[in-house]
Amino acid sequence: MAAVRFEGVAKRYAGDVSVVESLDLQVQAGEFMVLVGPSGCGKSTTLRMLAGLEAVSEGRIFIGERDVTEVPPAWRGVAMVFQSYALYPHMSVAENMGFALKMAGRSKAEVEAAVAKAARSLQLEPLLERLPRELSGGQRQRVAIGRAIVREPAVFLFDEPLSNLDAALRNDTRVELARLHEELGATIIYVTHDQVEAMTLGDRIAVFNQGRIEQVGAPMEVYQRPRTRFVAGFLGSPRINFLPADLPGLPQRPGAVELALRPEHLHLAGEGAPLWGELSLIEHLGDQSLAYVRLDGLERPLAVKLTAAEGAGLRRHERVGLSYDAAHLLAFNAAGALMDEQRGQDA
């Protein structure tokens, strides 16, 4: 395993189209770093520059202490797993996993030993003689991961590897990837647009927006203390509630143009509640309910997370009161930056 460092890295295409701008990022050896953001934000391009599949327009990339900016992909010591499995259809699972080692001139015994070890880790041993067409989507992705593992790279690169899997398989494979990271102790850089993957897999996450990193930190740190309006709005499901700074019932913040509260920081309240509105929709999700309350004077309803019991007695169009956790109220200025924290007692 090895550390990775981006120093002032930029990527521009013809016509001065900028995809990544002045990127600085340090990934520690053995760290699971997730690059997350919407489509077109530059996260996959960043990964491809690290792999050597895209040329760097400006800046330097280091793996360990070695400058690999101009090093060919095959000599960088990285292995990449893509969204598409890219398996050879005429080769068995074992042959697909061992192909790179075979091409590198490793002995048959070395290849078989490496494949067997990776197959045990990924629970692929019963499938080694099968062809890709005989595998499920989840099994094919595990083969693609196994093909990367046998190479024993300094850094593993994952580019949206779970996008082609259904919800249940994505969940299972996330668990498997977390286990593998712990077992291998490998440096992993993982690209996704899925915030659930980012929050559950990453030791740290880097949130990308329009070719720049807006914030880097531990998942819950970034979730609870987003530095910008974009980060606050991108992380969280349902998304955070944005409110005008002058809304009656909320504390006034000099310089603030917008306030924000996550759905779990709003609560049903009775007489004396600071916020009132009409219940426009209630979603019953089994263990919890989501209420959407349209406050007086606002067009967009607020999302409110409730227990199943709290949501059971609610009816659409009834008038409800809301309180909020003042300690979790976020304030943003006109530039979209988080203002200094103002703590208070729950309203």
N, C-alpha and C positions, 0 to 999 in steps of 0.2 A: 504494500500500500504506500501511497505517496500523497503529499500535499499538492494542491493546485493553486496557482495564483494568476489572476488577470490584472495587468497593469495598463490602464488607459486604452483598453482594446475598443476599436471601432470597426464597423463594417458598413461600407458604402458600395452601392452598385452604380452602373452607368447613369449619367444624368444627375449625379450627386444625390441619389436617393439613399438616405441614411436609415439603416435597419437597427444597428446597435451604436450607441454613442458613449464614448469615454467610460468604458466599464472597468471598475475596480472591484475585485472580489477575491477573498482569501478562503480557501476550503482546507480544513485541517486534515491531516492524514487519518484515515479511518472514519471520517465523518460521513454522514448521510445528508447531503445537501440537496434540497429540492428547489428548482427554478419554476416558479408558478406565475401565471398571468394569462390574460385573454389571448385569443388567436392574433397573430401578427405583431406581438409585443417584442420579439427578438430573442426569446428564450431558446428556441430550437436552433437558431442561427448561432447563438453563443456556444451551444453544445457541439455543433458541427465545426466551428472554428477550433475548439479544443481537440476534436478528433482529427483535424487536418483535412476535413472534407470541404471546408470553405477557407479561402485565403483571408488573412487579416489585413484590413486596410490601414490600420494604425495601432500602435501599442505592442505589447509583448505578452506571451503566455508561457508560464513555467509549470513543469511537472516535477515535483521535488525541487532541486536547485538547477535543473536543466532547462535552458531556454529552448522550447520546442516550436517556436513561432514558424520557423522555416523547415522543420523536420517533416519528412514524408509520413503519412498516416501509419504505415506498417512499422515504423521505428519509434513510435511515441509511447508504446507500452499501455495502450488503452484498448478496451473491448466495448463495442456498442451494441445495444439491443434496441431494435426499432419497433415502431407500431406494427408494421407488417413483419411476419415471422421470417420471410425470406429463406425458407428451407428448400434444399434440393429435393424435388419430388421423387426422384429415382433412387435416392439414398435412404437407408434405414435411419432410425433415430441415432444409433451408435455411430454410423458413418457421418451423419450430419454434425454430431457433436465433436468428432475427432478430426474432421477434415482439415481445419487450419493447422493442427499439429502435424498431420501427415504431410501437408504441403511445406511445412517448415523443416522437414527432414527428420522428425523424431522417429525413434524405432517403434515397431509394432507393439512391443511390450509397454513402452512408455505411453503410447496413445491409449491402449486398452486400460491401463491403470488409471489414467487421468479421467477417462470417460466413466469408468466404474465408480470412481470417487464422487464425481459430480452427479451421476445418476442416483446414488444413494441419498445425497443431500436433497435432491429434487423429487424423490420417490418415483423415478422413471425406470427402475430396474426391470419391471415386467414388460416394458414397452420398447426395449432396445432394438428388437428385430422388426418392429413395425415400420411401415412407410408413413410419411406425413398425412396422406389421405385417410389413413385409418385412425387418426387421432382427433380428439376434440380441440376446440380453440384454445382452451386452457392448457391442454397437454402440449400443443404446438408451441405456445409461448414459453412453457417450462423448458422445452428442448432448445429454444433460442437462447434462453438464459443459461442453460447448461453449456451451450457452445461457447458462450463468453467465459464461463467459469473455468473451463479446462485450459484456457490460455494463461490463467493466472496473471492477469494484467495488473499494472500499478493502480489503474483507475477504471471503474466500471461506469459506462455512460448509458443511460436509459432515456429514450425519446418517446414519450407517450406510449409505453409498452402495454397498457391495459385497455386502451381505447376500443379495441375490437371485441372485448369480452362483455358478456352480459353482467348485470349487477351482482348476482351471486358469485360468479367467477372472479369478478374484480375484487370483491371483498376477500375471498379465499386467497387470491394471489397476493394481495397486499399483506396479509398475515404471513404468507410464505416468504415474501421479500424481506420483511422485517426480521424474520427468523434467520434467513440467510445472511443478512448483514451482521447480525450478532455473532453468527457462527464463523463467518469468514473474516470479520474485522476489516473489511475492505473499504476503500474510499469509493463512495458512490455519488454521482451527480445525476439527478433524476429530473426530467422535464415533464410537466403536466399542466393542463388547464383546470384540472379537477382539484378544488380546494380540499375535498375530503382526503384525497391521496396526499396532498401536501401536509395537511395538519396531522395525519396519522403516521406518516412515514418519516418525515424529516427530523433530524436533530436540530437543524435550522432551515428556514425557508428564505428565499430571496424573491420578493414580489416585483415583477417586471411590469412596466407600463411604457409603451411607445419608445422602446429601445433603451430605456434606463431602468436601473434598480431604484425603486422607491423606498424599500425598507428591507433590512436583513435582521433576522433574530430567531429565537426559539418560537415555535408555532403559537403557543399561548401568549407569549409576550407581544407578538405582533397582533394577535387577535384582540387582546385586551387594551393595548396602547398603540393603535395605528398612528403613524406619524402624519399621514395625509388622508384627505377625504377619499381618494381613490382606494387606498388600502382598506379603509374602513368599509367601503361599499363593496369591495371585491370579496373579502373574506366573510363568511357567515351565511347560513341558510336556515330560515329566510334571511334576506339581506337586512342590514341595519336600517333603522328608521331615521330619515333625515327630516328635520323640523326647522322652520324659520326661527331665527334667534329672538324675535320679538313676540313669539307665541305666548298669549296669556296662560299662566299656570306654570311656566318654566322660569327659572332664575335668569335675570338679565345679565349678559356678559359683555362688557365694553369691548368693542373691536370685533366681536363675533358676528358672522353673517349667517351661520348655520349651526344647529345643534344636532346631536345624534344619540340615539338609544337603541341598544340591541333588543330583540323581542323578549329575551329572558329577563330583561331589566325593567319591564313594564308589568303591572299587576292590576287585577280587578280591584276596585275600591268602591265603597258606598258613599253615603252623604259626606260632603266635605272633600271629595276627591278633587285634585287640582285640574284634571283633564276630563272632559266629557265628550261623548260622541255616540254615533249609531253603529251597532254591530252589523256590518254589511255581509260578512261571511264567516262561517265556523267550519273548520276542517277537523274531523275526528280521526286521529292517526293511531289509535290503539292505546299506547302508553301515555300519549299526550294529545292536546288539542291546540290548534292554531286559530286564534281569533283575529279578524281584520276589522278594525274599528276606524270609522271615518270621523275624525275630530271636527268640531264645529269650525267652519271657515277653511278647511283644508280639502283638497281634491283627492289626494292619494291616501288610502287608509293605512293605519299603522298595523304592523304584524305584532301579535302578542302571544308568547308561549305560555300555555296553561297546562296544569295537570289534567288527566282525563276526567277526574271528578269535578274540577272547576268548569270544564267545558260542557259537561253533560247537561246542565240545566239551562244553557244559553239558547236563545232563539234569535233568528235573524230579525233585524230592524228594531230590536229593543235598544233602549238608551242605557249606556253603561258608563261608569266612572273608572278612571285609571289613575294609579299612582306610579311612581318611578323611583328607582334607586339613584339618588343624586350623586353618589360616589362614582357611578359609571356613566354619568352624562359627559359626552364629548363635545367640545366646541372647536369650530374651524373658522379661520379668518378668510378674507377675500381671496387669498392665494391658495386656499385649500389646505393649509398647514394646520396641524393640531396646535391649539393654544395651551398655555400653561394649565396644569390640572387644577381644578377647583373642587375640593371635596366638601361634602356637607352631609347632613342627616337625610335619611330616606324621606321622600315627600309623601 
